[in-house]
Amino acid sequence: MRIGWLSFHIVGEKALTYLLNDDRSIDAVITLNDKEASMRSGVFNYSALCSKYNVPIYKIDHINSDQSVTLLKQLDLDILFVIGWSQIINRQILSIPKLGMVGVHSSLLPQYRGSAPVNWSIINGEQESGSTLMLLAEGVDTGDIIDQISFPITIYDSCKTIYDKVADANVTMIRKLYDNLYCGNFSYLPQDTSSLGSILPRRKPKDGLIDWKNTSIDLYNFIRAQTRPYPGAFSFIDNSKYYIHQSALFPKLTDDSPFVSGEIIGPIYSTVIDACGVLVKCEGSFLLILEIEDEKGNVIKGEILNELFNKGSVFSSKRNVL
């Protein structure tokens, strides 16, 4: 049994590490070359891990290229795990591994097909998600389902903690499948295509622009859905752009105050430095901003954040060119 691994994303690291730590062999790891990887978010460099366990690693620019066809035929794989890969794989490539390609999708398929399911599920206020192990097919996330694990999305979660839950679910499902493959047990069920909805659109950094006219819960979800390892939700004050990585949610209030959406009400103080921040008006309530990042990459929180902005300054959806 020859098994390969295709990934460039952090979501694949934990499962691969567990397999290698448990002496479950992987015959090859295929990842993006440095140029292609630099243009994506959530990238994990697999080189050191492969070096540690003496696993051959191959870097490509696109999975459907002639280079990839030649490589996969030479590797002569039975199964290729595809764990964290954004390029759609064509029919020719899918047919090369003898038993097929096995992928994961960070949702309970057929729900949330397409790009960025973790981000979208948090933005939309979902209270449950999961991960699906499936046999890859030509359609977008339409393949036969091998296994699924569900988990809650709590008010305390961010995209980072949901990815941790996805990674744990993937470890469980992949280790189980790996052992089943060596026992000759490779089973799957057709996906219920009758309930397939629209495909989620790909999210880009520009989609992180904050609309301060939204409710506090919508803003809280929007910020926590795009924090690290992603660039983050952002807004402007005067001529400066700020990425907001942490916030706190206040109860919904009956508010007749004269403040405008995005206006800084003032600083919040605490002996717990990480609990210090600035209170911002939004629709129907307020949002506490706990951590931001400026355009130079400086992370600002605690006392420094409290002293940075003047009361009455307003976060805006566009830059004020002086």
C-alpha positions in Angstrom: 0.0 0.0 0.0 1.6 3.3 -1.1 0.1 6.4 0.4 0.7 10.1 -0.4 -0.2 13.4 1.2 -1.2 16.6 -0.6 -1.4 19.8 1.4 -0.1 23.3 1.9 -2.4 24.4 4.7 -1.9 24.2 8.5 -5.1 22.1 8.7 -3.2 19.1 7.4 -0.2 19.3 9.8 -1.7 17.8 12.9 -3.0 14.6 11.2 0.2 14.1 9.2 2.3 14.5 12.4 0.1 12.0 14.2 0.4 9.4 11.5 4.2 9.8 11.3 4.6 9.7 15.1 2.6 6.4 15.1 4.9 4.9 12.6 2.2 4.9 9.9 4.3 5.4 6.8 3.7 8.1 4.1 5.5 7.6 0.9 5.4 11.2 -0.4 4.3 14.7 0.5 3.3 17.1 -2.2 3.0 20.8 -1.5 3.0 24.2 -3.2 6.2 25.8 -4.2 7.4 28.9 -2.3 6.0 31.4 -4.8 2.5 29.9 -4.9 2.5 29.4 -1.1 3.3 33.0 -0.5 0.0 34.1 -2.1 -2.2 32.1 0.3 -3.3 32.3 3.9 -2.9 29.6 6.6 0.2 28.1 4.9 2.3 25.4 6.7 5.8 24.6 5.6 6.0 20.8 5.5 9.7 20.7 4.7 11.0 20.4 8.3 8.4 17.7 9.2 9.3 15.7 6.1 13.0 16.0 6.9 12.5 14.8 10.5 10.7 11.6 9.3 12.6 11.1 6.1 9.6 11.6 3.9 10.2 12.7 0.3 8.6 16.1 -0.4 7.8 17.5 -3.8 6.8 21.1 -4.6 4.5 22.0 -7.4 2.8 25.1 -8.8 -0.5 23.5 -9.6 -2.0 20.1 -9.1 -3.3 19.9 -12.6 0.0 20.7 -14.4 1.9 18.4 -16.6 4.6 18.3 -13.9 2.0 16.9 -11.5 0.7 14.3 -13.9 4.3 13.0 -14.4 5.0 13.1 -10.7 1.9 11.2 -9.6 2.4 8.5 -12.2 6.0 8.1 -11.0 4.9 7.8 -7.4 2.4 5.0 -8.2 0.2 5.7 -5.2 -2.8 3.7 -4.0 -4.3 6.6 -2.1 -3.5 10.3 -2.0 -4.8 12.2 1.1 -5.7 15.8 0.1 -5.8 17.7 3.4 -5.8 21.5 2.9 -5.8 22.2 -0.8 -7.6 25.0 -2.6 -7.0 24.1 -6.3 -9.8 22.1 -7.9 -8.4 18.8 -9.1 -9.4 17.7 -12.6 -10.5 14.2 -13.7 -7.2 13.1 -15.1 -5.4 13.7 -11.8 -8.2 12.2 -9.7 -7.9 9.0 -11.6 -4.2 8.4 -11.1 -4.1 7.0 -7.6 -5.4 3.4 -7.8 -8.1 3.7 -5.0 -8.6 7.4 -5.5 -8.0 10.7 -3.6 -9.4 11.2 -0.1 -10.0 14.7 1.1 -11.5 16.5 4.1 -13.9 19.4 4.1 -14.3 21.6 7.2 -18.1 21.3 7.4 -20.8 18.6 7.7 -21.4 18.1 4.0 -23.6 18.6 2.1 -23.8 21.9 4.1 -21.3 24.6 3.5 -19.8 23.3 0.2 -17.1 25.5 -1.3 -14.5 27.9 0.0 -13.8 29.1 3.6 -16.5 27.0 5.3 -15.0 27.7 8.8 -15.1 31.4 8.3 -18.6 31.5 6.8 -20.1 29.2 9.5 -18.8 31.6 12.2 -19.9 34.8 10.3 -23.3 33.3 9.9 -23.6 32.5 13.6 -23.8 28.7 13.2 -23.8 26.7 16.5 -22.6 23.5 15.0 -20.1 22.4 12.4 -17.8 19.5 11.8 -15.4 17.8 9.3 -16.1 15.4 6.5 -13.8 12.7 5.1 -14.7 12.0 1.5 -13.7 10.4 -1.7 -12.9 13.3 -4.1 -14.9 13.7 -7.2 -15.0 16.3 -10.1 -17.7 18.4 -8.5 -17.0 20.9 -5.7 -17.3 18.8 -2.4 -19.8 16.3 -4.0 -17.8 13.1 -3.4 -18.9 10.0 -1.5 -18.7 10.4 2.2 -16.3 8.1 4.2 -16.8 9.5 7.7 -18.0 12.6 9.5 -17.5 14.1 13.0 -19.5 17.0 14.4 -18.7 19.5 17.1 -20.2 22.7 18.6 -19.3 26.3 17.7 -19.4 28.2 21.0 -19.4 31.9 21.7 -15.8 31.5 22.8 -14.5 30.1 19.5 -12.6 31.8 16.7 -11.5 30.5 13.3 -8.3 29.3 15.0 -10.1 27.2 17.7 -12.5 25.8 15.1 -9.5 24.8 12.9 -8.1 23.1 16.0 -11.4 21.1 16.4 -11.3 20.3 12.6 -7.7 19.1 13.0 -8.6 16.8 15.9 -11.6 15.4 14.0 -9.4 14.8 10.9 -6.8 13.0 13.0 -9.5 10.6 14.3 -11.0 9.9 10.9 -7.7 9.6 9.0 -6.1 7.3 11.5 -9.2 5.1 11.4 -9.2 5.1 7.6 -5.5 4.4 7.4 -5.8 1.3 9.5 -8.9 0.2 7.6 -7.0 0.5 4.3 -4.4 -2.0 5.5 -7.2 -4.4 6.5 -8.8 -4.1 3.1 -11.8 -2.1 4.3 -12.4 0.9 2.2 -16.1 1.9 2.3 -18.1 5.0 1.6 -21.7 6.3 1.0 -23.0 8.5 -1.7 -23.7 12.1 -0.7 -27.3 13.3 -0.6 -27.1 15.5 -3.7 -30.7 16.4 -3.4 -29.9 18.8 -0.6 -26.9 20.5 -2.1 -27.0 24.2 -1.8 -25.0 26.9 -3.5 -21.2 26.9 -3.4 -19.6 29.2 -0.9 -17.6 32.0 -2.5 -13.9 32.3 -1.9 -13.0 35.0 0.6 -10.3 37.6 -0.1 -8.5 40.0 2.3 -10.7 42.9 1.0 -13.8 41.0 2.3 -12.6 41.8 5.8 -13.8 45.4 5.7 -16.0 46.0 8.7 -19.4 47.6 8.4 -20.0 49.3 11.8 -23.7 49.6 11.1 -24.1 45.8 11.8 -25.2 44.5 15.2 -22.6 43.7 17.9 -23.1 40.0 17.5 -22.6 40.2 13.8 -19.4 42.3 14.3 -18.2 39.9 17.0 -18.7 36.9 14.6 -17.1 38.8 11.7 -14.0 39.6 13.7 -13.5 36.2 15.3 -14.1 34.5 11.9 -11.1 36.2 10.3 -8.5 36.6 13.0 -5.2 34.8 12.8 -4.1 32.8 10.9 -6.0 35.1 8.4 -5.2 38.8 7.8 -8.1 39.9 10.0 -11.1 42.2 9.7 -10.2 45.8 9.3 -11.3 49.4 9.5 -9.9 52.9 9.2 -9.4 55.9 11.4 -8.5 59.0 9.4 -5.6 57.9 7.1 -4.7 54.7 9.0 -5.8 51.2 8.5 -6.2 48.8 11.5 -6.8 45.1 11.6 -8.9 44.0 14.6 -8.0 40.6 15.9 -9.8 40.4 19.2 -13.0 41.8 20.6 -15.5 41.2 23.3 -19.3 41.0 23.1 -21.6 43.1 25.2 -25.3 42.2 25.9 -27.8 43.8 23.6 -28.9 47.1 25.0 -31.9 49.5 24.5 -29.9 52.5 23.4 -31.0 56.1 22.8 -27.5 57.5 23.0 -26.3 60.1 20.4 -23.2 58.0 19.4 -22.8 57.1 15.7 -21.8 53.6 14.5 -18.0 53.1 14.7 -17.5 55.9 17.3 -15.1 55.2 20.1 -16.9 55.8 23.4 -13.7 55.5 25.4 -11.2 53.2 27.0 -12.0 50.2 29.2 -9.6 49.7 32.1 -8.7 46.5 33.9 -5.9 45.1 36.1 -5.9 42.2 33.6 -4.0 44.0 30.9 -5.4 41.8 28.1 -8.9 42.9 29.1 -8.1 46.5 28.5 -9.5 48.0 25.3 -11.7 50.6 23.6 -15.5 50.5 23.5 -17.0 51.2 20.1 -20.6 51.9 19.2 -22.4 49.6 16.8 -26.0 48.9 15.9 -28.1 48.3 19.1 -25.1 47.8 21.4 -21.3 48.2 21.8 -18.2 46.2 20.9 -15.0 46.1 23.0 -11.9 46.0 20.9 -9.1 44.1 22.6 -6.3 43.8 20.0 -5.5 45.4 16.7 -2.6 45.5 14.2 -1.4 48.5 12.2 -0.2 48.5 8.6 3.4 48.0 9.7 2.5 44.8 11.4 2.7 46.2 15.0 0.3 44.4 17.4 -1.4 46.9 19.7 -3.3 45.9 22.9 -3.5 46.6 26.6 -2.4 50.0 27.9 -1.0 51.1 24.5 -4.4 50.4 22.8 -6.2 52.4 25.5 -4.0 55.4 24.9 -3.9 55.3 21.1 -7.3 56.7 20.1 -9.2 59.8 21.2 -12.7 59.6 22.5 -15.1 60.5 19.7 -12.8 59.1 16.9 -14.8 57.1 14.4 -13.9 53.9 12.7 -14.8 54.1 9.0 -15.3 51.9 6.0 -12.9 54.0 3.9 -9.6 55.8 4.3 -9.7 59.5 4.9 -7.1 60.8 2.5 -5.6 64.0 4.0 
